[in-house]
Amino acid sequence: MPSVSSVFKSFFHQRDSRFVLFGLGVDETSWRGVGLLGAVFFGSLGIAAVLTPPAYWLVQLWHDRTGSANAQWLLDKGVDVYFDRLRMATIVLGLPWLMSKCHLWSWRAIGLAPDNRNFFRGALALFTGVFLILGLAMWKRADVVGYDEIFASDNFTAILKVSLNAILGGLIIGIVEETVFRGMILRIFYTATRRPWVALAVMAAFFAYTHFKVPTAVWAHVAPGVHWDTGWFVAFWTTCGISENFDAVQFLVLWLLGMVLGVLTLRTGSLLPAIGLHTGLVSALFFFRGQGLTEGWQAAVVLGVILAGVMRIKNYELRIKK
């Protein structure tokens, strides 16, 4: 087992060529990726701002013409939800362009190459994520919100459907967010700085920042209905909302989670363990909607312990040559 001092010396201060972009050497840096990231981030905000009002109006027209229950269900969602979905769709569609610009156009380059050892680590991480949420639920005495009757009814089909939706939703979010944050954004900051610990900390802070959405209070000062400039209003508060609803403990928990996922990626050289952990967390959270299990000092303590553990994963080979 490596000592704490050797981990900090070799891992947090020595760069690994597998995570340096643009074909650069291990001692070279470039801020090109940061510029590309800024273009995608702000470009997606602008596209979503333009498309949000007409998307909402189309659903409204559909409801007015047909009285569809599905249309009503969509209208009941906040306009910020429309904005967020359009923004994420833009980011996903822009991933191929960003991946090609960053020279990550292969499974191995992005960290998704088949690897039996990391498939096993991914499966282990998935169960760790599930048990982490279950443990926090027991600690906080949380209830399975909205699914009590389904599980009490012993309806196998209903239980299977709920479980499959949870697993599928968790897997999609896990793959997309890990590909974006640990597959590319971590590498972008890794390439921009000579210190891996700086790249980890900045990536985790950016990860936490993006989870602060439009503050609920700002809607009290907005005229009812959706107007041509509503999308820009949402874009502004999506960017600056953290200034209105900042929660230091929640930010710390999200930052620690970003650090755990980032360290898992760097220590194993693969995205599979991080995807497994992320999938397990999201899938388990599906059953505890609105309980805030990933907030509060309990979650911070647990994630801190996990971070200390993943930092000492064995079989890490630092590659210092290009």
C-alpha positions as CSV (number, residue, x, y, z in Angstrom):
1,M,0.0,0.0,0.0
2,P,1.6,3.3,-1.0
3,S,2.2,5.9,1.6
4,V,0.2,9.2,1.7
5,S,3.3,11.2,0.9
6,S,4.2,9.0,-2.1
7,V,0.6,9.3,-3.5
8,F,0.7,13.1,-3.3
9,K,4.2,13.3,-4.8
10,S,3.6,11.0,-7.8
11,F,-0.1,11.5,-8.4
12,F,-0.9,15.1,-7.6
13,H,2.3,16.7,-9.0
14,Q,3.5,14.4,-11.8
15,R,1.6,14.5,-15.1
16,D,0.5,11.5,-17.0
17,S,0.8,11.7,-20.8
18,R,-2.5,9.8,-21.3
19,F,-4.4,12.8,-20.1
20,V,-2.5,15.5,-22.0
21,L,-4.4,16.7,-25.2
22,F,-3.5,17.8,-28.7
23,G,-0.5,15.4,-28.9
24,L,1.5,17.5,-26.6
25,G,4.4,16.2,-24.5
26,V,4.1,15.5,-20.8
27,D,5.9,18.8,-20.0
28,E,3.9,21.0,-22.4
29,T,0.7,23.0,-21.6
30,S,-2.0,24.6,-23.7
31,W,-5.1,26.7,-23.0
32,R,-6.6,25.8,-26.3
33,G,-9.0,23.3,-24.7
34,V,-10.3,25.9,-22.3
35,G,-11.2,28.2,-25.2
36,L,-13.0,25.3,-26.9
37,L,-14.9,24.5,-23.6
38,G,-15.9,28.2,-23.3
39,A,-17.2,28.1,-26.9
40,V,-19.3,25.0,-26.2
41,F,-20.6,26.2,-22.8
42,F,-21.6,29.7,-23.9
43,G,-22.7,28.5,-27.3
44,S,-25.1,26.0,-25.8
45,L,-26.6,28.7,-23.6
46,G,-27.2,30.9,-26.6
47,I,-28.8,28.2,-28.7
48,A,-31.0,27.1,-25.8
49,A,-32.0,30.7,-25.1
50,V,-33.2,31.1,-28.8
51,L,-35.0,27.8,-29.0
52,T,-36.7,27.7,-25.6
53,P,-39.7,30.0,-26.4
54,P,-40.6,28.5,-29.7
55,A,-40.3,25.0,-28.2
56,Y,-42.7,25.9,-25.4
57,W,-45.1,27.7,-27.9
58,L,-45.2,24.5,-30.1
59,V,-46.3,22.4,-27.1
60,Q,-48.8,25.1,-26.1
61,L,-50.2,25.0,-29.7
62,W,-50.4,21.2,-29.6
63,H,-52.4,21.4,-26.3
64,D,-54.7,24.1,-27.7
65,R,-55.5,22.1,-30.8
66,T,-55.8,18.6,-29.3
67,G,-56.2,19.0,-25.5
68,S,-53.7,16.2,-25.2
69,A,-52.8,15.0,-21.6
70,N,-49.2,14.6,-22.7
71,A,-49.1,18.2,-23.9
72,Q,-50.5,19.3,-20.6
73,W,-47.9,17.3,-18.7
74,L,-45.2,19.0,-20.8
75,L,-46.7,22.5,-20.1
76,D,-46.7,21.8,-16.4
77,K,-42.9,21.6,-16.5
78,G,-41.1,24.9,-15.9
79,V,-39.6,26.8,-18.9
80,D,-36.2,26.3,-17.3
81,V,-36.7,22.6,-17.8
82,Y,-37.2,23.2,-21.5
83,F,-34.1,25.4,-21.5
84,D,-32.0,22.8,-19.7
85,R,-33.0,19.9,-22.0
86,L,-32.3,22.0,-25.1
87,R,-28.9,23.1,-23.7
88,M,-28.0,19.4,-22.9
89,A,-29.1,18.3,-26.4
90,T,-26.9,21.0,-27.9
91,I,-23.9,19.9,-25.8
92,V,-24.4,16.2,-26.7
93,L,-24.7,17.1,-30.4
94,G,-21.5,19.2,-30.1
95,L,-19.5,16.4,-28.4
96,P,-18.2,14.9,-31.7
97,W,-16.9,18.3,-32.7
98,L,-15.2,18.9,-29.4
99,M,-13.8,15.3,-29.3
100,S,-12.3,15.7,-32.7
101,K,-10.7,19.0,-31.8
102,C,-9.3,17.5,-28.6
103,H,-8.0,14.5,-30.5
104,L,-10.2,12.2,-28.4
105,W,-11.8,10.4,-31.4
106,S,-11.4,6.8,-30.1
107,W,-12.7,4.6,-27.3
108,R,-9.2,4.3,-25.9
109,A,-8.4,8.0,-26.0
110,I,-11.6,9.0,-24.2
111,G,-11.1,6.3,-21.6
112,L,-13.7,3.7,-22.7
113,A,-11.5,1.0,-24.1
114,P,-12.6,-2.6,-23.1
115,D,-10.7,-3.5,-20.0
116,N,-11.6,-6.5,-17.7
117,R,-9.9,-5.0,-14.7
118,N,-11.8,-1.7,-15.0
119,F,-15.1,-3.4,-16.0
120,F,-14.8,-5.1,-12.6
121,R,-13.9,-1.8,-10.9
122,G,-16.9,-0.2,-12.6
123,A,-19.3,-2.9,-11.4
124,L,-17.9,-2.6,-7.9
125,A,-18.2,1.2,-8.1
126,L,-21.8,0.9,-9.2
127,F,-22.7,-1.2,-6.1
128,T,-20.7,1.2,-4.0
129,G,-22.9,4.1,-5.3
130,V,-26.1,2.2,-4.6
131,F,-25.1,1.3,-1.0
132,L,-23.8,4.8,-0.4
133,I,-27.2,6.3,-1.2
134,L,-29.0,3.5,0.8
135,G,-26.7,4.2,3.8
136,L,-27.3,7.9,3.6
137,A,-31.1,7.2,3.4
138,M,-30.9,5.1,6.5
139,W,-28.8,7.7,8.2
140,K,-31.2,10.5,7.3
141,R,-34.3,8.2,7.7
142,A,-35.5,9.1,4.2
143,D,-38.6,7.5,2.6
144,V,-38.9,6.0,-0.9
145,V,-40.9,9.0,-2.3
146,G,-43.7,8.1,-4.6
147,Y,-43.0,4.4,-4.8
148,D,-44.2,3.1,-1.4
149,E,-47.5,1.8,-2.9
150,I,-45.7,0.1,-5.8
151,F,-43.3,-1.8,-3.6
152,A,-46.0,-2.7,-1.0
153,S,-48.3,-4.1,-3.7
154,D,-45.8,-6.9,-4.7
155,N,-46.6,-6.1,-8.4
156,F,-43.6,-7.6,-10.0
157,T,-44.1,-5.9,-13.4
158,A,-44.5,-2.4,-11.8
159,I,-41.4,-3.0,-9.6
160,L,-39.4,-4.2,-12.6
161,K,-40.5,-1.2,-14.7
162,V,-39.5,1.3,-12.0
163,S,-36.2,-0.5,-11.4
164,L,-35.3,-0.6,-15.1
165,N,-36.2,3.1,-15.5
166,A,-33.9,3.9,-12.6
167,I,-31.0,1.8,-14.0
168,L,-31.4,3.1,-17.6
169,G,-31.7,6.7,-16.4
170,G,-28.7,6.4,-14.2
171,L,-26.6,4.7,-16.9
172,I,-27.5,7.5,-19.5
173,I,-26.6,10.3,-17.1
174,G,-23.5,8.4,-15.9
175,I,-22.1,7.9,-19.4
176,V,-22.9,11.4,-20.7
177,E,-21.7,13.3,-17.6
178,E,-18.5,11.2,-17.2
179,T,-17.7,11.5,-20.9
180,V,-18.1,15.3,-20.7
181,F,-16.6,16.1,-17.2
182,R,-14.0,13.4,-16.6
183,G,-13.4,12.3,-20.3
184,M,-12.9,15.8,-21.7
185,I,-13.2,18.7,-19.2
186,L,-10.7,17.1,-16.7
187,R,-8.3,16.6,-19.6
188,I,-8.8,20.2,-20.8
189,F,-7.7,21.6,-17.4
190,Y,-5.1,18.9,-17.1
191,T,-3.5,20.1,-20.3
192,A,-3.8,23.8,-19.3
193,T,-1.8,23.4,-16.0
194,R,1.4,21.6,-14.9
195,R,-0.2,20.4,-11.6
196,P,-2.7,17.6,-11.8
197,W,-4.2,18.6,-8.4
198,V,-5.1,22.0,-9.9
199,A,-6.9,20.4,-12.8
200,L,-8.8,18.1,-10.4
201,A,-9.8,20.9,-8.1
202,V,-10.9,23.2,-11.0
203,M,-12.8,20.4,-12.8
204,A,-14.6,19.5,-9.5
205,A,-15.5,23.1,-8.8
206,F,-16.9,23.5,-12.4
207,F,-18.9,20.2,-11.9
208,A,-20.4,21.6,-8.7
209,Y,-21.1,25.0,-10.2
210,T,-23.1,23.5,-13.1
211,H,-25.5,21.8,-10.6
212,F,-26.8,25.1,-9.3
213,K,-29.9,25.9,-11.4
214,V,-32.2,28.9,-11.8
215,P,-33.2,30.1,-8.3
216,T,-36.9,29.6,-7.6
217,A,-37.2,33.1,-6.0
218,V,-36.4,34.9,-9.3
219,W,-39.6,33.7,-10.9
220,A,-41.7,35.9,-8.5
221,H,-40.4,38.9,-10.4
222,V,-41.2,37.7,-13.9
223,A,-44.4,38.3,-15.8
224,P,-46.5,35.2,-16.4
225,G,-46.2,33.4,-19.7
226,V,-43.3,32.7,-22.1
227,H,-41.9,35.6,-24.2
228,W,-39.2,35.9,-26.8
229,D,-36.7,37.0,-24.2
230,T,-37.6,34.3,-21.6
231,G,-34.8,32.0,-22.9
232,W,-32.2,34.7,-22.3
233,F,-33.6,35.4,-18.8
234,V,-33.1,31.6,-18.0
235,A,-29.6,31.7,-19.6
236,F,-28.6,34.5,-17.4
237,W,-29.8,32.9,-14.2
238,T,-28.4,29.5,-15.3
239,T,-25.0,31.2,-15.4
240,C,-25.3,33.4,-12.3
241,G,-27.9,31.6,-10.2
242,I,-25.3,30.2,-7.9
243,S,-24.9,33.8,-6.6
244,E,-28.5,33.8,-5.4
245,N,-28.9,30.2,-4.0
246,F,-25.3,29.3,-3.0
247,D,-25.1,26.7,-0.3
248,A,-21.6,26.1,0.9
249,V,-22.3,22.5,2.2
250,Q,-24.0,21.5,-1.0
251,F,-21.2,22.9,-3.1
252,L,-18.7,21.1,-0.9
253,V,-20.5,17.8,-1.4
254,L,-20.7,18.2,-5.2
255,W,-17.0,19.2,-5.2
256,L,-16.0,16.2,-3.3
257,L,-18.1,14.0,-5.6
258,G,-16.3,15.6,-8.6
259,M,-13.0,14.9,-6.9
260,V,-13.8,11.3,-6.2
261,L,-14.9,10.7,-9.9
262,G,-11.8,12.6,-11.2
263,V,-9.4,10.7,-9.0
264,L,-11.0,7.4,-10.0
265,T,-10.4,8.3,-13.6
266,L,-6.8,9.4,-13.2
267,R,-5.9,6.5,-10.9
268,T,-7.4,3.8,-13.2
269,G,-6.8,5.4,-16.6
270,S,-10.4,4.6,-17.5
271,L,-13.9,6.2,-17.3
272,L,-15.5,2.9,-16.5
273,P,-15.2,3.1,-12.7
274,A,-16.4,6.7,-12.6
275,I,-19.4,5.7,-14.8
276,G,-20.2,2.8,-12.5
277,L,-20.2,5.0,-9.4
278,H,-22.2,7.8,-11.1
279,T,-24.7,5.3,-12.4
280,G,-25.1,3.7,-9.0
281,L,-25.7,7.0,-7.3
282,V,-28.2,8.3,-9.8
283,S,-30.1,5.0,-10.0
284,A,-30.4,4.8,-6.2
285,L,-31.4,8.5,-5.9
286,F,-34.3,7.8,-8.4
287,F,-36.1,6.0,-5.5
288,F,-35.5,8.9,-3.0
289,R,-36.7,11.9,-5.1
290,G,-36.6,15.2,-3.2
291,Q,-34.9,13.8,-0.1
292,G,-31.6,15.7,-0.5
293,L,-29.5,12.7,0.2
294,T,-26.4,14.1,-1.5
295,E,-26.6,17.3,0.5
296,G,-25.5,17.9,4.1
297,W,-22.6,17.1,6.3
298,Q,-23.3,13.4,6.3
299,A,-22.7,13.1,2.5
300,A,-19.6,15.3,2.8
301,V,-18.1,12.9,5.5
302,V,-18.9,9.8,3.4
303,L,-17.4,11.3,0.2
304,G,-14.4,12.5,2.1
305,V,-13.7,8.9,3.3
306,I,-14.3,7.5,-0.2
307,L,-11.9,10.1,-1.7
308,A,-9.2,9.1,0.7
309,G,-9.7,5.4,-0.3
310,V,-9.7,5.9,-4.1
311,M,-6.5,7.9,-3.9
312,R,-4.7,4.8,-2.8
313,I,-6.0,2.4,-5.5
314,K,-3.2,0.0,-6.5
315,N,-1.8,-0.8,-10.0
316,Y,-1.6,2.7,-11.1
317,E,1.2,3.2,-13.7
318,L,2.2,6.8,-14.3
319,R,3.1,7.3,-17.9
320,I,5.5,10.2,-18.3
321,K,6.5,9.6,-21.9
322,K,4.4,10.7,-24.9
